[in-house]
């Protein structure tokens, strides 16, 4: 696999590798089974358009492998590139620390 050029963004590396292989985005989407708009988001660096960080990393790994790039080298730039937080659903409470061991038994006994 080719090594990635760390001076280029993740998206630029993906786009250049795809263009060097003369593959259209539509062909890449069909081959990888990743939706076209997600591949476009990866190439444009619009990581906030991906469904989740975990899925985004999976898409990046699969797309990089398809293009002959080293996915692990690209993933080293991922945390800085995609720091997206997800709000809690409406009405959800903020998680708190677990009750102390004795307290848990008391709560269970009360139920």
C-alpha positions as CSV (number, residue, x, y, z in Angstrom):
1,X,0.0,0.0,0.0
2,X,1.1,3.5,-0.6
3,X,2.1,5.7,2.3
4,X,0.2,8.8,2.8
5,X,1.6,12.3,2.5
6,X,1.0,13.9,5.9
7,X,1.3,17.4,4.5
8,X,-2.0,16.9,2.7
9,X,-5.4,16.7,4.4
10,X,-7.1,13.3,4.6
11,X,-9.6,14.4,1.9
12,X,-6.9,15.6,-0.5
13,X,-5.0,12.3,-0.1
14,X,-8.1,10.3,-0.9
15,X,-9.1,12.5,-3.9
16,X,-5.6,12.4,-5.4
17,X,-5.3,8.6,-5.0
18,X,-8.7,8.2,-6.6
19,X,-7.9,10.5,-9.5
20,X,-4.5,8.8,-10.0
21,X,-6.4,5.5,-10.5
22,X,-8.9,7.2,-12.8
23,X,-11.8,6.1,-10.7
24,X,-14.9,8.3,-10.5
25,X,-16.6,8.8,-7.1
26,X,-19.6,6.9,-8.4
27,X,-17.4,3.9,-9.3
28,X,-15.8,4.1,-5.9
29,X,-19.2,4.2,-4.2
30,X,-20.3,1.1,-6.1
31,X,-17.1,-0.8,-5.4
32,X,-16.9,0.1,-1.7
33,X,-20.7,0.1,-1.1
34,X,-20.3,3.4,0.7
35,X,-22.9,6.0,-0.3
36,X,-21.6,8.6,-2.7
37,X,-22.4,11.5,-0.4
38,X,-20.3,10.0,2.4
39,X,-17.3,9.6,0.0
40,X,-17.8,13.2,-1.1
41,X,-17.8,14.2,2.6
42,X,-14.6,12.3,3.2
43,X,-12.8,13.9,0.2
44,X,-14.0,17.4,1.1
45,X,-13.1,17.0,4.8
46,X,-16.7,17.5,5.8
47,X,-16.6,14.9,8.6
48,X,-19.6,16.4,10.3
49,X,-21.7,15.0,7.5
50,X,-20.9,11.4,8.3
51,X,-23.4,9.5,10.4
52,X,-21.0,9.0,13.4
53,X,-17.3,9.0,14.3
54,X,-17.2,5.2,14.4
55,X,-18.9,4.8,11.0
56,X,-16.7,7.6,9.6
57,X,-13.6,5.8,10.7
58,X,-14.9,2.6,9.1
59,X,-15.7,4.4,5.8
60,X,-12.2,6.0,5.8
61,X,-10.6,2.6,6.4
62,X,-12.5,0.9,3.6
63,X,-12.1,3.7,1.2
64,X,-8.3,4.0,1.8
65,X,-7.9,0.3,1.3
66,X,-9.9,0.4,-1.9
67,X,-7.5,3.2,-3.1
68,X,-4.4,1.4,-2.1
69,X,-3.6,3.8,0.7
70,X,-2.5,2.9,4.2
71,X,-5.7,3.3,6.3
72,X,-3.8,3.4,9.6
73,X,-1.6,6.3,8.4
74,X,-4.8,8.2,7.5
75,X,-6.5,7.4,10.7
76,X,-3.7,9.0,12.7
77,X,-5.1,12.3,11.4
78,X,-8.6,11.4,12.2
79,X,-9.0,12.6,15.9
80,X,-7.9,16.1,15.0
81,X,-10.0,16.1,11.9
82,X,-13.3,15.0,13.5
83,X,-14.0,16.1,17.0
84,X,-17.8,15.9,16.9
85,X,-19.8,15.5,20.0
86,X,-23.4,14.3,20.1
87,X,-26.0,16.0,22.3
88,X,-28.0,13.9,24.7
89,X,-31.5,13.2,23.5
90,X,-34.2,15.6,24.7
91,X,-35.3,14.6,28.2
92,X,-32.2,12.4,28.9
93,X,-30.4,13.0,32.1
94,X,-26.7,13.6,32.3
95,X,-25.0,10.4,33.4
96,X,-23.8,10.3,37.0
97,X,-21.4,8.1,38.9
98,X,-22.5,4.6,39.8
99,X,-23.8,4.3,43.3
100,X,-21.5,2.8,46.0
101,X,-21.6,-0.9,46.3
102,X,-23.8,-1.0,49.5
103,X,-26.1,1.7,48.1
104,X,-26.8,-0.4,45.0
105,X,-28.1,-3.3,47.2
106,X,-30.4,-0.9,49.1
107,X,-31.8,0.5,46.0
108,X,-32.5,-3.0,44.6
109,X,-34.1,-4.0,47.9
110,X,-36.4,-1.0,47.8
111,X,-37.6,-2.1,44.3
